[in-house]
Structures are given as structure tokens and as C-alpha cells.
């Protein structure tokens, strides 16, 4: 009978039992993270809304799991590494400033975490940059985890429909920092981060009124990848369109309401951008990911190679991961503004 009972153990029940065991044995668990900012024995109750769900905390989380790299780096930037019980889905190298803290966080999955891998970490909060990491065949749905009293946080950038003010992607990121700061009792650090990054956005925008081009804003194509010989570019739904708006340029594919649509080289040529931003994803290691391969693809195409942007090397390189919403995005924005100045679009 016990054998049949074990076979019938559902993922949800397994997680419930794991969480119960963790609650009973936390005092003797050598892997339990140390208390972080403002994390007393009881802590301060906090409540936030995340992607349409109300999350309530009687005390700051002690065993948070980040399901992707952007969430991991946000928690590390907020100084919460000692509150993390797991990380997953690393796409590129962790920046040097996070490496010491990251080395102490267990990697529960090298790629996308499954429900079983998440259960092994016995989390008291799960954080993700996108809602699609919460599915039955991945970490489990938010409803399933909520029924087990495991709160699930999703970046506001992935759920703009839940923000009545229709804020920009950067402001949505800033709201993530503030909400996580409130949940963890790290409001001071979150406030500093918001102020620093909001100032960086303002600096990048200072050049916008001085952009010069004969008939208006310069246009830009963001080349993210060239997988199987086909280009993937930034559409209207991604962070690059907001970056363009800030610096006074226009994303040439703003009429495509997708984040990273696959298009044709002929369509890139048709848009005839004034300059091209290449996202370098060398560390990801897929064919067509490196900046060098993308430059070669531009030069090899019989039509695209004749565009002024390609012919005259009007190209700006940025780390590809920074073109997706994350704590690193302001760095790509700085590179974009500086690159435009170097190309002569700013007086």
C-alpha cells in the first residue's frame, strides 16, 4: 500500500510535504540563507500586487527562488543573495559585481526549471521575469503554487495590462524593484536603485531634442539574432522601442506588435534603417548569436550589404541580454545614446 501511495504522490502534494518539512527543519538546515535587510524573527507584514494577484507576507521571504537570470540579477542587485534558495535558466555570464553572491546560490536547473526542481528548493517565494515560466510543464501554475501558499511574483514588464497608468517598460521595472524591496524589507536599497536608474534614463533622454536628420527621427533596426540564416529583430512590444523613443530615434519595426519577430533580410532592406544595433549574444553560443556572425550576415547579403547603414558601418553593438527588460537595460540605453552621438546624430 505504501508503494502505491508513493506512486500516486502528485507534484502538488509533494511540494506541500516538502514545504512542511522545510518549515519544521529550517533551524537545522545548513543551506538556509542568512537573514537579510530588516529580516527579524517575525519581520514586517507586507502586501503587494503582482501580475493581477495579491501577495501577502507575514515576514520577509527567506528561501526565494528566481526562475530566470533577469530575476536572479534583480535580487542580487538588491542585496538579497542570502535570501535565495535557488536560481535557474542562466543564459550568459553573471556580471563580475554579482559573482561572489551568485556563487553561494544553489542552481536548481541550468535551463528552465521543472516543478520537481522547484520543489527541491522548498521556496517561500518564486520570482520570474515572465509569466510563461509558470506552466504545468514548467515550474507549475501560479494557481497551483498559490494553493500551497507559495507566492509567485512576475515582473510588471510582462503584465503591463495590469498597470492602469500604462507606464513605460523602465517604470515597470522600477515598480518591480520597489515591490520586491517592500516584500524583503529592503526598501532603502530598492529606492536607491530606482533613483540611480531613473537618473540614467533621464541622462540618455537629454540628447533626444538635439537629434538631427534631414527629414525627422533616425530609424534603427535592432538585430537580435540571425538563427538559421533568418534575422530576428525588435518589434513594437520589446524594450528597444522604448529605448528608441527615449533617445529620439524610431524602431523601424514598430509596426510589428511582437517582441522579437522573425523577418526576412529583404524586409530589413525595405525598411532601410539609418543605423543598426546588433545584440551580441556570444555567450549564449547558438549559431548566429555573436556580433561577428551578424556583421558577416549583413555583409554577405546581396541587398542588405548595399544599405548605407551596413556599407558605412553605422552599427552599434550592445550585449544582447541587455535588450530584454532587466536590471542591466539602462546600460544598453547608455550604449545606444553614446553610439548615436558617435554616429553624428546628436549635435
Number of C-alpha atoms within 10 A of each C-alpha: 6 7 7 8 9 10 9 10 11 11 15 17 12 16 23 19 15 17 21 12 12 19 12 11 11 12 9 9 10 8 13 17 19 15 16 18 20 14 18 12 9 9 16 16 14 16 13 15 14 19 19 12 16 12 18 14 17 12 18 29 23 21 22 29 30 28 28 23 22 25 25 30 22 23 24 20 19 21 18 25 26 21 24 29 27 26 29 23 18 18 16 15 10 15 11 9 10 15 12 12 16 21 11 15 19 15 20 23 17 12 15 16 24 20 20 16 17 24 21 15 23 23 23 21 23 26 24 21 25 19 18 12 21 23 15 13 11 16 22 20 17 21 15 16 20 13 11 15 15 21 23 24 26 24 25 25 26 18 16 16 13 15 14 7 8 11 15 14 22 22 17 20 24 24 18 23 26 22 22 22 22 19 23 28 23 22 19 14 17 24 15 14 18 20 12 12 20 15 13 15 20 12 16 20 20 13 19 19 12 13 18 16 14 6 6 11 19 20 19 25 26 28 23 28 27 23 14 9 13 14 23 19 28 29 23 19 17 20 22 30 24 19 27 22 14 21 27 25 25 22 25 26 24 17 10 14 13 15 18 21 17 17 14 14 20 13 12 19 15 13 16 20 22 21 25 21 22 25 24 24 22 17 14 15 11 13 15 23 22 23 23 13 16 23 17 13 18 21 16 12 13 11 14 21 18 16 22 14 19 19 13 11 13 20 21 19 17 23 22 25 21 21 25 18 21 23 22 19 23 22 17 21 26 18 17 21 26 16 20 21 14 12 13 12 20 19 9
